[in-house]
Amino acid sequence: MDRIELEKRVEQLNDLLHEYGHAYYVLDRPLVPDAVYDQYMQELLAIEAEHPDLIYPDSPSQRVGGEILSGFGKVEHTSPMLSLSNAFNETDLRDFDRRAREAAGHALTYICELKIDGLAVSLSYENGRFVQGSTRGDGTIGEDITANLKTVRTIPLRLREPATIEVRGEVYMPKRSFAALNASRDEAGEEPFANPRNAAAGSLRQLDPKIAASRHLAIYVYGIGGDGTEYGQDSHSDALDYLDTLGFETNKARERCRSIDEVIQYIEKWSAKRAELDYEIDGIVVKVDAFEDQEQLGFTARSPRWATAFKFPAEEVVTKLLDIDLTVGRTGVVTPTAILEPVRVAGTTVGRASLHNEDLIKEKDIRIGDTVVIRKAGDIIPEVVMPLIEQRSGNELPFEMPDHCPECESELVRMEGEVALRCVNPQCPAQMKEAIFHFVSRNAMNIEGIGERVVDQLYNSGLVRDVSDLYTLTKEQLLTLERMGEKSVSNLLKAIEVSKANSLEKLLFGLGIRHVGEKAATILAEEFGTLHALMEAEEDRLMQIHEIGEKVADAVTTYFGNDDVRDVIHKLEANGLNLMYKGLTVQDLPAEGPFVGKTVVLTGKLSLLTRNEAKEKIESLGGKVSGSVSKKTDLVIAGEDAGSKLAKANELEIPVWDETQLVESLGEKG
Ligand code: IVH
């Protein structure tokens, strides 16, 4: 064969193998006998071996796993990967429904889906080719696990249309594969995985894609990243059907429900049938179907208001409560923890469980020596449900909270209106350690490699007394810590260095100011732009900010009024930490221009800009980009082949521009 013929043949083999693979793995309807598939694959492999330049990145041969990676790169998601609010019972569901209907102003149609218990991933396609896949990470930044995801047979490497699209879904390990994997690990003397979710997550975190390839992972996709309306669908159910036509596997157990009663019936049906499935589900996701309604409902900082996850009740087991331990948290709250006879529940062995506070122990009459029922709240955090009083021998001991801090001996106080007892000594070592631990945590400064054990050592050795000391740590100092080798020290130093550039809201949240959670931190960072501006702000000024109340305003001014705090901040600054907000601030927005305060809808195909570029530019000029046309829309930008949205805009007599007009007006101002 000459070169041209060879290229053609490779192209053809790629096409055929993609087609056959889709039919076999996704549709479960093989088009050809296995032998035919194998024969084509062998032919392709032979050509690729001889002509490596003809290996397409999305060649079906890439599923077996290529080179070993040295690490995972970071990927910023084009729009955040959010999580869902939870519903634990019928009341929660009815509340969700009522709130949603009130906000929408009319009855709603829901779509119910199984909540697959795996790992959320994002898949990016350009012109129909799989280019990048990533984990959810902290929701904004995830890890690039493209090589591992290519090994998942039901992730199409090539779509059936040349779409440029970001798709989200859940990678999971079927129960059968999980059982087989653990059996073989057992045989090899390796630690078995606790549950299919851990096994799936562990497989995707391997640097050697061949391992992932051997693990029989699968995926159900459940949505389109960013604004799903871009692809011409009006509802979530249509979007899922569209994903099917592109060649993805969606879960077919979904159903549209016309009322919350139908939703509840769906949940009851699947609660009963759950065990029959070949994959684990941990609940049911309920989503408002129409995109127009979704948009009206919008989002909170963490999750959409148009969806919720019903969580199946947790598995409960019985064990003995051996003792009650006390821990001091970041804000000085002393929490009692149950020490349990280790027992397996929901996939892991549990030896400790939070008892929350003294009142709860009294209320439930929990005593040391009791036989107790435990479960995992939200399937993660172990808790004591109740003691089995009929099983008491009479030797059980009622528990009394101490009146002094178990760590620093200072007197504990109960703040007005609080059930918790607090150690109010700001120098209490337990609190200082917790503060450091919070500072490095993922949603704060995200310094990987500092766990509780490392914090303990750093603090006890005197190397780190406040968070600013993290930035002066040296290699030699870190090497003196237990179980810290050259490699982990160098990674840790790198992580510390990288964290210096974090945007202000991460630092603000990391400082652990009372009542300042992630959302308030972001609002404050956005509003003030720099830490210094915030530090000088007075309470009145803070209270003028929408969504900042008296409690937060008071906590912020008290915090920055403290000399020790100011001292730490000066040290952070001296060590080169970024103290600025990196997103757009209110001040950055222009005061006037064609887009200020305008709601703009993009529709049809754009050719000069990508959707995202257009959106970002409009937003940077003070506009808001929305997914659906309504009376509130000020302007519609119609690209090629614009359809129903353009028609609606005309019907509502909303101004319509073409892409050239858009680009010209962006040019004027930007
Ligand atoms: S929708 C904006 N649908 O559950 C919310 N999530 O907190 C997008 N999950 O980590 C999520 N099955 O990975 C959605 N059918 C389903 C799901 C599902 C599993 C996971 C998802 C996320 C978590 C929700």
Residues whose N, C-alpha, C, O or C-beta is under 5 A from the ligand:
A	BS01	IVH	L82 S83 L84 E113 L114 K115 I116 L119 A120 G169 E170 Y222 V285 P304
